[in-house]
């Protein structure tokens, strides 16, 4: 395909999933745009891609939550809101064993945090819509 017009690059969902999985592996510090830019530049120059530096021996693996193609690293606002709400729900009645009832109590706090994050993105001019 020869084209000089490329407003967006279409990648297969499988390739994107492989890239995201690779970037979420321990020791990776690149985001998707930077990794793609480096790979394209290396391909254009004909140079073999540089191997990523190995993580330091004392480095902890990246922790977080993976859901499909979304990775929430430990410490993100939504993850913190969920963890706090879950802890409060469990502490409110430690003898309760109904996971549905416990998780139901996390929905409102996470939604509230999500709305605040989206409002802040809009106020910072980063949200598009």
N, C-alpha and C positions, 0 to 999 in steps of 0.2 A: 504494500500500500504506500503510494507516494502522495503525501499531502503536506501542505504548509499550514493548514488550518487545523488546530487542535485545541479547542476551548476546554476540553476535559479529556482525560485519558481513560478509556474504558478498559478495565481489567476484569478477568473472570472472577466470580465469587470465590472459586477454589484458590486462585492465586492470592487474592487478598487475605483469605483465611490462613494460608500458609505463611504469608508475610507477617500477619499479626501474631500468629503463634510463635514465629521465630523471634520477633521483636519483644515478645513477653517472656522470653526465656531469660533465666538468670544471667546477668552480665551485660545484657543489651541496654544501651542508653539512648538509642535512636528512636525517633518517632517515624510514622509511616512516610510523611513527605520528605524528610531528610534521607531516609534509607532509599527511597525511590530515586531521589535526585542523585545520590552517590552512585547507585547502580547504573543509571542512565549515563552519567558522565564517564564512568569506567568503561562502559560498553562503547561509547563514542570514541574514546581515546584508544581503545584496543587493549588497554591494560587489564590484567586480571584484577578482580575485586580484592581489596585489602581485607585480610582476615581481621575480625574484631579482636581487640585486645582481651586476653583472658581476664576474668574478674579477679580482684585481689583474693588471696587465700582466706582472708578473714571476712570477706563480703557475705552478707546474708542474702539468700535468694529473695527476689521480689515477691512480696506477698500481696494478696488481694483476692478479688472475686472475678472469675471469668464467666460471662454469660454470652453465649454465641460469639459475636465479634466485639463485644464490649468488655473491656477490662477496667475494673475499678481498683486502683492500687490501695493498699492499706492507708488509712488516713484521709481519704477523700471525703468531702463534705457529706455526700449521700451515705457513704459507708459508715461514717461516724454517727450520722443521725439514726440510721438503722440500728447500729450496735447499742447506742444509748437507749433507744426506745425498747429494744429487746431486753436489755439488762433491767430497765425499770419494770417492764411487764413481768419478768420472771421474779424479780425481788418483791413485787407487790403480792404475789401468792406463790411462794416457793414449792408448795405441795401440788400445784396444778400441773397436769400432765398433758392437757389437750393442746397440741401444737398449733392447731388452727386458731383457737382462741388467743393463744399467746401471740402468734404472728399478726392476727387481726389488729391488735393494739399498736403495732408498728406502722400501720398504713398511714394514719393521719400525720404523725410526726415526719415521716419520710416525704409525704406529699407537700407538707409545709416547707420543708427544706428545699425540695425540688422547685417549688414556686419561687422561693427567695433567690435561688441560684439563677433561674431563668430571668427574673426581674433584673438581677444584677448584670447579667449578660446584655440585656437590652439597654440598660442605663449606660453601660460601657461602650455601646455601639458595636458589640461583637455578635449580637444575634441578628440574623437575617430572616426575613419572613414577610 
